[in-house]
C-alpha cells in the first residue's frame, strides 16, 4: 500500500492506481469531469506544486496533496 495525505487526512492506496482513483476508493470526492487529463477539473497541489492532474498522476509514499486551490 501507498500512504499519503489529502488535506491533512491520511489515505492509503493500492500501487498503480491514479491519484483520482485512490481518492475515490478512499471515499473522497475529487473533482472529475473527463478523467483522461484533458479538462484540468481534477487539478490538485502535490508537495507544493500546483496544477497537477489527479487523473494522470500516480501517488507516492509521503505525498502531501491539497484539493483546495
mmCIF file of the N, C-alpha and C atoms, coordinates in Angstrom:
data_MODEL
# 
_entry.id   MODEL 
# 
loop_
_atom_site.group_PDB 
_atom_site.id 
_atom_site.type_symbol 
_atom_site.label_atom_id 
_atom_site.label_alt_id 
_atom_site.label_comp_id 
_atom_site.label_asym_id 
_atom_site.label_entity_id 
_atom_site.label_seq_id 
_atom_site.pdbx_PDB_ins_code 
_atom_site.Cartn_x 
_atom_site.Cartn_y 
_atom_site.Cartn_z 
_atom_site.occupancy 
_atom_site.B_iso_or_equiv 
_atom_site.pdbx_formal_charge 
_atom_site.auth_seq_id 
_atom_site.auth_comp_id 
_atom_site.auth_asym_id 
_atom_site.auth_atom_id 
_atom_site.pdbx_PDB_model_num 
ATOM 1   N N  . UNK A 1 1  ? 0.837   -1.187 0.000   1.00 0.00 ? 1  UNK A N  1 
ATOM 2   C CA . UNK A 1 1  ? 0.000   0.000  0.000   1.00 0.00 ? 1  UNK A CA 1 
ATOM 3   C C  . UNK A 1 1  ? 0.880   1.249  0.000   1.00 0.00 ? 1  UNK A C  1 
ATOM 4   N N  . UNK A 1 2  ? 0.348   2.281  -0.608  1.00 0.00 ? 2  UNK A N  1 
ATOM 5   C CA . UNK A 1 2  ? 0.993   3.588  -0.640  1.00 0.00 ? 2  UNK A CA 1 
ATOM 6   C C  . UNK A 1 2  ? 0.223   4.487  0.322   1.00 0.00 ? 2  UNK A C  1 
ATOM 7   N N  . UNK A 1 3  ? 0.942   5.255  1.129   1.00 0.00 ? 3  UNK A N  1 
ATOM 8   C CA . UNK A 1 3  ? 0.311   6.142  2.107   1.00 0.00 ? 3  UNK A CA 1 
ATOM 9   C C  . UNK A 1 3  ? 0.677   7.583  1.801   1.00 0.00 ? 3  UNK A C  1 
ATOM 10  N N  . UNK A 1 4  ? -0.326  8.442  1.770   1.00 0.00 ? 4  UNK A N  1 
ATOM 11  C CA . UNK A 1 4  ? -0.118  9.860  1.524   1.00 0.00 ? 4  UNK A CA 1 
ATOM 12  C C  . UNK A 1 4  ? -1.220  10.622 2.238   1.00 0.00 ? 4  UNK A C  1 
ATOM 13  N N  . UNK A 1 5  ? -1.122  11.950 2.274   1.00 0.00 ? 5  UNK A N  1 
ATOM 14  C CA . UNK A 1 5  ? -2.149  12.738 2.937   1.00 0.00 ? 5  UNK A CA 1 
ATOM 15  C C  . UNK A 1 5  ? -2.904  13.588 1.922   1.00 0.00 ? 5  UNK A C  1 
ATOM 16  N N  . UNK A 1 6  ? -4.190  13.768 2.188   1.00 0.00 ? 6  UNK A N  1 
ATOM 17  C CA . UNK A 1 6  ? -5.057  14.613 1.370   1.00 0.00 ? 6  UNK A CA 1 
ATOM 18  C C  . UNK A 1 6  ? -5.717  15.604 2.310   1.00 0.00 ? 6  UNK A C  1 
ATOM 19  N N  . UNK A 1 7  ? -5.394  16.868 2.145   1.00 0.00 ? 7  UNK A N  1 
ATOM 20  C CA . UNK A 1 7  ? -5.932  17.922 3.018   1.00 0.00 ? 7  UNK A CA 1 
ATOM 21  C C  . UNK A 1 7  ? -5.738  17.561 4.485   1.00 0.00 ? 7  UNK A C  1 
ATOM 22  N N  . UNK A 1 8  ? -4.575  16.972 4.808   1.00 0.00 ? 8  UNK A N  1 
ATOM 23  C CA . UNK A 1 8  ? -4.234  16.628 6.181   1.00 0.00 ? 8  UNK A CA 1 
ATOM 24  C C  . UNK A 1 8  ? -4.721  15.282 6.659   1.00 0.00 ? 8  UNK A C  1 
ATOM 25  N N  . UNK A 1 9  ? -5.499  14.590 5.849   1.00 0.00 ? 9  UNK A N  1 
ATOM 26  C CA . UNK A 1 9  ? -6.046  13.270 6.235   1.00 0.00 ? 9  UNK A CA 1 
ATOM 27  C C  . UNK A 1 9  ? -5.234  12.182 5.554   1.00 0.00 ? 9  UNK A C  1 
ATOM 28  N N  . UNK A 1 10 ? -4.821  11.160 6.309   1.00 0.00 ? 10 UNK A N  1 
ATOM 29  C CA . UNK A 1 10 ? -4.026  10.085 5.730   1.00 0.00 ? 10 UNK A CA 1 
ATOM 30  C C  . UNK A 1 10 ? -4.904  9.161  4.880   1.00 0.00 ? 10 UNK A C  1 
ATOM 31  N N  . UNK A 1 11 ? -4.361  8.805  3.718   1.00 0.00 ? 11 UNK A N  1 
ATOM 32  C CA . UNK A 1 11 ? -5.065  7.941  2.766   1.00 0.00 ? 11 UNK A CA 1 
ATOM 33  C C  . UNK A 1 11 ? -4.110  6.831  2.339   1.00 0.00 ? 11 UNK A C  1 
ATOM 34  N N  . UNK A 1 12 ? -4.642  5.630  2.143   1.00 0.00 ? 12 UNK A N  1 
ATOM 35  C CA . UNK A 1 12 ? -3.857  4.506  1.633   1.00 0.00 ? 12 UNK A CA 1 
ATOM 36  C C  . UNK A 1 12 ? -4.406  4.129  0.267   1.00 0.00 ? 12 UNK A C  1 
ATOM 37  N N  . UNK A 1 13 ? -3.503  3.748  -0.627  1.00 0.00 ? 13 UNK A N  1 
ATOM 38  C CA . UNK A 1 13 ? -3.919  3.386  -1.984  1.00 0.00 ? 13 UNK A CA 1 
ATOM 39  C C  . UNK A 1 13 ? -3.143  2.181  -2.474  1.00 0.00 ? 13 UNK A C  1 
ATOM 40  N N  . UNK A 1 14 ? -3.751  1.438  -3.367  1.00 0.00 ? 14 UNK A N  1 
ATOM 41  C CA . UNK A 1 14 ? -3.069  0.320  -3.997  1.00 0.00 ? 14 UNK A CA 1 
ATOM 42  C C  . UNK A 1 14 ? -2.093  0.857  -5.037  1.00 0.00 ? 14 UNK A C  1 
ATOM 43  N N  . UNK A 1 15 ? -0.915  0.271  -5.144  1.00 0.00 ? 15 UNK A N  1 
ATOM 44  C CA . UNK A 1 15 ? 0.036   0.701  -6.173  1.00 0.00 ? 15 UNK A CA 1 
ATOM 45  C C  . UNK A 1 15 ? -0.578  0.573  -7.570  1.00 0.00 ? 15 UNK A C  1 
ATOM 46  N N  . UNK A 1 16 ? -0.280  1.534  -8.421  1.00 0.00 ? 16 UNK A N  1 
ATOM 47  C CA . UNK A 1 16 ? -0.769  1.509  -9.792  1.00 0.00 ? 16 UNK A CA 1 
ATOM 48  C C  . UNK A 1 16 ? -2.043  2.297  -10.014 1.00 0.00 ? 16 UNK A C  1 
ATOM 49  N N  . UNK A 1 17 ? -2.722  2.678  -8.933  1.00 0.00 ? 17 UNK A N  1 
ATOM 50  C CA . UNK A 1 17 ? -3.931  3.498  -9.074  1.00 0.00 ? 17 UNK A CA 1 
ATOM 51  C C  . UNK A 1 17 ? -3.537  4.954  -9.239  1.00 0.00 ? 17 UNK A C  1 
ATOM 52  N N  . UNK A 1 18 ? -4.257  5.663  -10.064 1.00 0.00 ? 18 UNK A N  1 
ATOM 53  C CA . UNK A 1 18 ? -4.012  7.099  -10.160 1.00 0.00 ? 18 UNK A CA 1 
ATOM 54  C C  . UNK A 1 18 ? -4.455  7.768  -8.868  1.00 0.00 ? 18 UNK A C  1 
ATOM 55  N N  . UNK A 1 19 ? -4.013  8.981  -8.692  1.00 0.00 ? 19 UNK A N  1 
ATOM 56  C CA . UNK A 1 19 ? -4.404  9.732  -7.504  1.00 0.00 ? 19 UNK A CA 1 
ATOM 57  C C  . UNK A 1 19 ? -5.917  9.895  -7.447  1.00 0.00 ? 19 UNK A C  1 
ATOM 58  N N  . UNK A 1 20 ? -6.549  10.190 -8.569  1.00 0.00 ? 20 UNK A N  1 
ATOM 59  C CA . UNK A 1 20 ? -8.009  10.339 -8.602  1.00 0.00 ? 20 UNK A CA 1 
ATOM 60  C C  . UNK A 1 20 ? -8.706  9.037  -8.210  1.00 0.00 ? 20 UNK A C  1 
ATOM 61  N N  . UNK A 1 21 ? -8.240  7.909  -8.726  1.00 0.00 ? 21 UNK A N  1 
ATOM 62  C CA . UNK A 1 21 ? -8.840  6.613  -8.385  1.00 0.00 ? 21 UNK A CA 1 
ATOM 63  C C  . UNK A 1 21 ? -8.629  6.293  -6.913  1.00 0.00 ? 21 UNK A C  1 
ATOM 64  N N  . UNK A 1 22 ? -7.461  6.629  -6.374  1.00 0.00 ? 22 UNK A N  1 
ATOM 65  C CA . UNK A 1 22 ? -7.182  6.392  -4.964  1.00 0.00 ? 22 UNK A CA 1 
ATOM 66  C C  . UNK A 1 22 ? -8.104  7.235  -4.087  1.00 0.00 ? 22 UNK A C  1 
ATOM 67  N N  . UNK A 1 23 ? -8.342  8.477  -4.494  1.00 0.00 ? 23 UNK A N  1 
ATOM 68  C CA . UNK A 1 23 ? -9.239  9.342  -3.727  1.00 0.00 ? 23 UNK A CA 1 
ATOM 69  C C  . UNK A 1 23 ? -10.662 8.795  -3.742  1.00 0.00 ? 23 UNK A C  1 
ATOM 70  N N  . UNK A 1 24 ? -11.117 8.345  -4.893  1.00 0.00 ? 24 UNK A N  1 
ATOM 71  C CA . UNK A 1 24 ? -12.460 7.757  -4.980  1.00 0.00 ? 24 UNK A CA 1 
ATOM 72  C C  . UNK A 1 24 ? -12.573 6.517  -4.102  1.00 0.00 ? 24 UNK A C  1 
ATOM 73  N N  . UNK A 1 25 ? -11.562 5.655  -4.149  1.00 0.00 ? 25 UNK A N  1 
ATOM 74  C CA . UNK A 1 25 ? -11.584 4.425  -3.359  1.00 0.00 ? 25 UNK A CA 1 
ATOM 75  C C  . UNK A 1 25 ? -11.558 4.713  -1.861  1.00 0.00 ? 25 UNK A C  1 
ATOM 76  N N  . UNK A 1 26 ? -10.962 5.853  -1.473  1.00 0.00 ? 26 UNK A N  1 
ATOM 77  C CA . UNK A 1 26 ? -10.876 6.222  -0.061  1.00 0.00 ? 26 UNK A CA 1 
ATOM 78  C C  . UNK A 1 26 ? -12.111 6.972  0.425   1.00 0.00 ? 26 UNK A C  1 
ATOM 79  N N  . UNK A 1 27 ? -13.094 7.133  -0.450  1.00 0.00 ? 27 UNK A N  1 
ATOM 80  C CA . UNK A 1 27 ? -14.322 7.806  -0.054  1.00 0.00 ? 27 UNK A CA 1 
ATOM 81  C C  . UNK A 1 27 ? -14.294 9.310  -0.235  1.00 0.00 ? 27 UNK A C  1 
ATOM 82  N N  . UNK A 1 28 ? -13.211 9.826  -0.804  1.00 0.00 ? 28 UNK A N  1 
ATOM 83  C CA . UNK A 1 28 ? -13.127 11.259 -1.102  1.00 0.00 ? 28 UNK A CA 1 
ATOM 84  C C  . UNK A 1 28 ? -13.958 11.542 -2.349  1.00 0.00 ? 28 UNK A C  1 
ATOM 85  N N  . UNK A 1 29 ? -14.246 12.802 -2.592  1.00 0.00 ? 29 UNK A N  1 
ATOM 86  C CA . UNK A 1 29 ? -14.984 13.199 -3.787  1.00 0.00 ? 29 UNK A CA 1 
ATOM 87  C C  . UNK A 1 29 ? -14.162 14.181 -4.609  1.00 0.00 ? 29 UNK A C  1 
ATOM 88  N N  . UNK A 1 30 ? -13.168 13.643 -5.343  1.00 0.00 ? 30 UNK A N  1 
ATOM 89  C CA . UNK A 1 30 ? -12.364 14.548 -6.166  1.00 0.00 ? 30 UNK A CA 1 
ATOM 90  C C  . UNK A 1 30 ? -13.187 15.105 -7.323  1.00 0.00 ? 30 UNK A C  1 
ATOM 91  N N  . UNK A 1 31 ? -12.821 16.288 -7.770  1.00 0.00 ? 31 UNK A N  1 
ATOM 92  C CA . UNK A 1 31 ? -13.482 16.833 -8.957  1.00 0.00 ? 31 UNK A CA 1 
ATOM 93  C C  . UNK A 1 31 ? -12.983 16.037 -10.157 1.00 0.00 ? 31 UNK A C  1 
ATOM 94  N N  . UNK A 1 32 ? -13.890 15.445 -10.875 1.00 0.00 ? 32 UNK A N  1 
ATOM 95  C CA . UNK A 1 32 ? -13.541 14.683 -12.078 1.00 0.00 ? 32 UNK A CA 1 
ATOM 96  C C  . UNK A 1 32 ? -14.571 14.969 -13.156 1.00 0.00 ? 32 UNK A C  1 
ATOM 97  N N  . UNK A 1 33 ? -14.111 15.328 -14.306 1.00 0.00 ? 33 UNK A N  1 
ATOM 98  C CA . UNK A 1 33 ? -15.028 15.525 -15.423 1.00 0.00 ? 33 UNK A CA 1 
ATOM 99  C C  . UNK A 1 33 ? -14.664 14.550 -16.528 1.00 0.00 ? 33 UNK A C  1 
ATOM 100 N N  . UNK A 1 34 ? -13.498 14.732 -17.129 1.00 0.00 ? 34 UNK A N  1 
ATOM 101 C CA . UNK A 1 34 ? -13.142 13.869 -18.251 1.00 0.00 ? 34 UNK A CA 1 
ATOM 102 C C  . UNK A 1 34 ? -12.389 12.610 -17.818 1.00 0.00 ? 34 UNK A C  1 
ATOM 103 N N  . UNK A 1 35 ? -11.596 12.706 -16.743 1.00 0.00 ? 35 UNK A N  1 
ATOM 104 C CA . UNK A 1 35 ? -10.795 11.598 -16.202 1.00 0.00 ? 35 UNK A CA 1 
ATOM 105 C C  . UNK A 1 35 ? -9.733  11.075 -17.174 1.00 0.00 ? 35 UNK A C  1 
ATOM 106 N N  . UNK A 1 36 ? -9.375  11.881 -18.185 1.00 0.00 ? 36 UNK A N  1 
ATOM 107 C CA . UNK A 1 36 ? -8.319  11.485 -19.120 1.00 0.00 ? 36 UNK A CA 1 
ATOM 108 C C  . UNK A 1 36 ? -7.262  12.578 -19.299 1.00 0.00 ? 36 UNK A C  1 
ATOM 109 N N  . UNK A 1 37 ? -7.276  13.587 -18.430 1.00 0.00 ? 37 UNK A N  1 
ATOM 110 C CA . UNK A 1 37 ? -6.241  14.601 -18.459 1.00 0.00 ? 37 UNK A CA 1 
ATOM 111 C C  . UNK A 1 37 ? -6.437  15.738 -19.426 1.00 0.00 ? 37 UNK A C  1 
ATOM 112 N N  . UNK A 1 38 ? -7.642  15.932 -19.926 1.00 0.00 ? 38 UNK A N  1 
ATOM 113 C CA . UNK A 1 38 ? -7.894  16.994 -20.896 1.00 0.00 ? 38 UNK A CA 1 
ATOM 114 C C  . UNK A 1 38 ? -8.464  18.253 -20.249 1.00 0.00 ? 38 UNK A C  1 
ATOM 115 N N  . UNK A 1 39 ? -9.347  18.107 -19.284 1.00 0.00 ? 39 UNK A N  1 
ATOM 116 C CA . UNK A 1 39 ? -10.130 19.260 -18.814 1.00 0.00 ? 39 UNK A CA 1 
ATOM 117 C C  . UNK A 1 39 ? -9.513  20.030 -17.637 1.00 0.00 ? 39 UNK A C  1 
ATOM 118 N N  . UNK A 1 40 ? -8.585  19.474 -16.887 1.00 0.00 ? 40 UNK A N  1 
ATOM 119 C CA . UNK A 1 40 ? -7.968  20.106 -15.723 1.00 0.00 ? 40 UNK A CA 1 
ATOM 120 C C  . UNK A 1 40 ? -8.920  20.252 -14.534 1.00 0.00 ? 40 UNK A C  1 
ATOM 121 N N  . UNK A 1 41 ? -10.093 19.672 -14.574 1.00 0.00 ? 41 UNK A N  1 
ATOM 122 C CA . UNK A 1 41 ? -11.036 19.768 -13.455 1.00 0.00 ? 41 UNK A CA 1 
ATOM 123 C C  . UNK A 1 41 ? -10.482 19.103 -12.193 1.00 0.00 ? 41 UNK A C  1 
ATOM 124 N N  . UNK A 1 42 ? -9.630  18.110 -12.343 1.00 0.00 ? 42 UNK A N  1 
ATOM 125 C CA . UNK A 1 42 ? -9.103  17.354 -11.204 1.00 0.00 ? 42 UNK A CA 1 
ATOM 126 C C  . UNK A 1 42 ? -7.793  17.931 -10.667 1.00 0.00 ? 42 UNK A C  1 
ATOM 127 N N  . UNK A 1 43 ? -7.428  19.132 -11.062 1.00 0.00 ? 43 UNK A N  1 
ATOM 128 C CA . UNK A 1 43 ? -6.153  19.719 -10.647 1.00 0.00 ? 43 UNK A CA 1 
ATOM 129 C C  . UNK A 1 43 ? -6.052  19.828 -9.127  1.00 0.00 ? 43 UNK A C  1 
ATOM 130 N N  . UNK A 1 44 ? -4.923  19.378 -8.595  1.00 0.00 ? 44 UNK A N  1 
ATOM 131 C CA . UNK A 1 44 ? -4.629  19.427 -7.172  1.00 0.00 ? 44 UNK A CA 1 
ATOM 132 C C  . UNK A 1 44 ? -3.197  19.940 -6.993  1.00 0.00 ? 44 UNK A C  1 
ATOM 133 N N  . UNK A 1 45 ? -2.843  20.263 -5.765  1.00 0.00 ? 45 UNK A N  1 
ATOM 134 C CA . UNK A 1 45 ? -1.466  20.625 -5.434  1.00 0.00 ? 45 UNK A CA 1 
ATOM 135 C C  . UNK A 1 45 ? -0.826  19.422 -4.770  1.00 0.00 ? 45 UNK A C  1 
ATOM 136 N N  . UNK A 1 46 ? 0.338   19.005 -5.273  1.00 0.00 ? 46 UNK A N  1 
ATOM 137 C CA . UNK A 1 46 ? 1.043   17.849 -4.722  1.00 0.00 ? 46 UNK A CA 1 
ATOM 138 C C  . UNK A 1 46 ? 2.441   18.303 -4.295  1.00 0.00 ? 46 UNK A C  1 
ATOM 139 N N  . UNK A 1 47 ? 2.728   18.140 -3.013  1.00 0.00 ? 47 UNK A N  1 
ATOM 140 C CA . UNK A 1 47 ? 4.028   18.533 -2.456  1.00 0.00 ? 47 UNK A CA 1 
ATOM 141 C C  . UNK A 1 47 ? 4.376   19.972 -2.798  1.00 0.00 ? 47 UNK A C  1 
ATOM 142 N N  . UNK A 1 48 ? 3.378   20.838 -2.757  1.00 0.00 ? 48 UNK A N  1 
ATOM 143 C CA . UNK A 1 48 ? 3.588   22.256 -3.013  1.00 0.00 ? 48 UNK A CA 1 
ATOM 144 C C  . UNK A 1 48 ? 3.590   22.667 -4.471  1.00 0.00 ? 48 UNK A C  1 
ATOM 145 N N  . UNK A 1 49 ? 3.456   21.709 -5.377  1.00 0.00 ? 49 UNK A N  1 
ATOM 146 C CA . UNK A 1 49 ? 3.437   22.009 -6.809  1.00 0.00 ? 49 UNK A CA 1 
ATOM 147 C C  . UNK A 1 49 ? 1.982   22.054 -7.273  1.00 0.00 ? 49 UNK A C  1 
ATOM 148 N N  . UNK A 1 50 ? 1.498   23.242 -7.666  1.00 0.00 ? 50 UNK A N  1 
ATOM 149 C CA . UNK A 1 50 ? 0.088   23.366 -8.055  1.00 0.00 ? 50 UNK A CA 1 
ATOM 150 C C  . UNK A 1 50 ? -0.181  22.796 -9.447  1.00 0.00 ? 50 UNK A C  1 
ATOM 151 N N  . UNK A 1 51 ? -1.464  22.653 -9.741  1.00 0.00 ? 51 UNK A N  1 
ATOM 152 C CA . UNK A 1 51 ? -1.959  22.267 -11.071 1.00 0.00 ? 51 UNK A CA 1 
ATOM 153 C C  . UNK A 1 51 ? -1.452  20.907 -11.541 1.00 0.00 ? 51 UNK A C  1 
ATOM 154 N N  . UNK A 1 52 ? -1.505  19.929 -10.650 1.00 0.00 ? 52 UNK A N  1 
ATOM 155 C CA . UNK A 1 52 ? -1.188  18.549 -11.011 1.00 0.00 ? 52 UNK A CA 1 
ATOM 156 C C  . UNK A 1 52 ? -2.502  17.828 -11.277 1.00 0.00 ? 52 UNK A C  1 
ATOM 157 N N  . UNK A 1 53 ? -2.585  17.128 -12.392 1.00 0.00 ? 53 UNK A N  1 
ATOM 158 C CA . UNK A 1 53 ? -3.832  16.436 -12.743 1.00 0.00 ? 53 UNK A CA 1 
ATOM 159 C C  . UNK A 1 53 ? -3.913  15.086 -12.026 1.00 0.00 ? 53 UNK A C  1 
ATOM 160 N N  . UNK A 1 54 ? -4.863  14.978 -11.106 1.00 0.00 ? 54 UNK A N  1 
ATOM 161 C CA . UNK A 1 54 ? -5.018  13.775 -10.284 1.00 0.00 ? 54 UNK A CA 1 
ATOM 162 C C  . UNK A 1 54 ? -5.377  12.547 -11.111 1.00 0.00 ? 54 UNK A C  1 
ATOM 163 N N  . UNK A 1 55 ? -6.018  12.741 -12.247 1.00 0.00 ? 55 UNK A N  1 
ATOM 164 C CA . UNK A 1 55 ? -6.423  11.591 -13.064 1.00 0.00 ? 55 UNK A CA 1 
ATOM 165 C C  . UNK A 1 55 ? -5.242  10.980 -13.827 1.00 0.00 ? 55 UNK A C  1 
ATOM 166 N N  . UNK A 1 56 ? -4.107  11.669 -13.880 1.00 0.00 ? 56 UNK A N  1 
ATOM 167 C CA . UNK A 1 56 ? -2.932  11.153 -14.584 1.00 0.00 ? 56 UNK A CA 1 
ATOM 168 C C  . UNK A 1 56 ? -1.782  10.802 -13.648 1.00 0.00 ? 56 UNK A C  1 
ATOM 169 N N  . UNK A 1 57 ? -1.824  11.277 -12.427 1.00 0.00 ? 57 UNK A N  1 
ATOM 170 C CA . UNK A 1 57 ? -0.701  11.179 -11.509 1.00 0.00 ? 57 UNK A CA 1 
ATOM 171 C C  . UNK A 1 57 ? -0.801  9.945  -10.618 1.00 0.00 ? 57 UNK A C  1 
ATOM 172 N N  . UNK A 1 58 ? 0.313   9.232  -10.470 1.00 0.00 ? 58 UNK A N  1 
ATOM 173 C CA . UNK A 1 58 ? 0.377   8.118  -9.529  1.00 0.00 ? 58 UNK A CA 1 
ATOM 174 C C  . UNK A 1 58 ? 0.913   8.646  -8.209  1.00 0.00 ? 58 UNK A C  1 
ATOM 175 N N  . UNK A 1 59 ? 0.199   8.424  -7.104  1.00 0.00 ? 59 UNK A N  1 
ATOM 176 C CA . UNK A 1 59 ? 0.680   8.914  -5.815  1.00 0.00 ? 59 UNK A CA 1 
ATOM 177 C C  . UNK A 1 59 ? 1.904   8.132  -5.361  1.00 0.00 ? 59 UNK A C  1 
ATOM 178 N N  . UNK A 1 60 ? 2.721   8.777  -4.511  1.00 0.00 ? 60 UNK A N  1 
ATOM 179 C CA . UNK A 1 60 ? 3.902   8.137  -3.936  1.00 0.00 ? 60 UNK A CA 1 
ATOM 180 C C  . UNK A 1 60 ? 3.809   8.223  -2.419  1.00 0.00 ? 60 UNK A C  1 
ATOM 181 N N  . UNK A 1 61 ? 4.484   7.312  -1.750  1.00 0.00 ? 61 UNK A N  1 
ATOM 182 C CA . UNK A 1 61 ? 4.513   7.339  -0.285  1.00 0.00 ? 61 UNK A CA 1 
ATOM 183 C C  . UNK A 1 61 ? 4.961   8.706  0.200   1.00 0.00 ? 61 UNK A C  1 
ATOM 184 N N  . UNK A 1 62 ? 4.203   9.258  1.149   1.00 0.00 ? 62 UNK A N  1 
ATOM 185 C CA . UNK A 1 62 ? 4.578   10.517 1.767   1.00 0.00 ? 62 UNK A CA 1 
ATOM 186 C C  . UNK A 1 62 ? 4.100   11.760 1.041   1.00 0.00 ? 62 UNK A C  1 
ATOM 187 N N  . UNK A 1 63 ? 3.464   11.611 -0.119  1.00 0.00 ? 63 UNK A N  1 
ATOM 188 C CA . UNK A 1 63 ? 2.962   12.785 -0.837  1.00 0.00 ? 63 UNK A CA 1 
ATOM 189 C C  . UNK A 1 63 ? 1.990   13.568 0.040   1.00 0.00 ? 63 UNK A C  1 
ATOM 190 N N  . UNK A 1 64 ? 2.007   14.891 -0.105  1.00 0.00 ? 64 UNK A N  1 
ATOM 191 C CA . UNK A 1 64 ? 1.034   15.753 0.557   1.00 0.00 ? 64 UNK A CA 1 
ATOM 192 C C  . UNK A 1 64 ? 0.201   16.410 -0.533  1.00 0.00 ? 64 UNK A C  1 
ATOM 193 N N  . UNK A 1 65 ? -1.084  16.079 -0.541  1.00 0.00 ? 65 UNK A N  1 
ATOM 194 C CA . UNK A 1 65 ? -1.998  16.544 -1.586  1.00 0.00 ? 65 UNK A CA 1 
ATOM 195 C C  . UNK A 1 65 ? -2.983  17.536 -0.987  1.00 0.00 ? 65 UNK A C  1 
ATOM 196 N N  . UNK A 1 66 ? -3.192  18.625 -1.708  1.00 0.00 ? 66 UNK A N  1 
ATOM 197 C CA . UNK A 1 66 ? -4.199  19.605 -1.303  1.00 0.00 ? 66 UNK A CA 1 
ATOM 198 C C  . UNK A 1 66 ? -5.206  19.758 -2.434  1.00 0.00 ? 66 UNK A C  1 
ATOM 199 N N  . UNK A 1 67 ? -6.465  19.601 -2.091  1.00 0.00 ? 67 UNK A N  1 
ATOM 200 C CA . UNK A 1 67 ? -7.516  19.770 -3.099  1.00 0.00 ? 67 UNK A CA 1 
ATOM 201 C C  . UNK A 1 67 ? -8.076  21.182 -3.073  1.00 0.00 ? 67 UNK A C  1 
ATOM 202 N N  . UNK A 1 68 ? -7.574  21.996 -2.183  1.00 0.00 ? 68 UNK A N  1 
ATOM 203 C CA . UNK A 1 68 ? -8.063  23.378 -2.032  1.00 0.00 ? 68 UNK A CA 1 
ATOM 204 C C  . UNK A 1 68 ? -7.122  24.339 -2.732  1.00 0.00 ? 68 UNK A C  1 
ATOM 205 N N  . UNK A 1 69 ? -7.598  24.881 -3.829  1.00 0.00 ? 69 UNK A N  1 
ATOM 206 C CA . UNK A 1 69 ? -6.890  25.914 -4.560  1.00 0.00 ? 69 UNK A CA 1 
ATOM 207 C C  . UNK A 1 69 ? -5.465  25.839 -4.532  1.00 0.00 ? 69 UNK A C  1 
# 
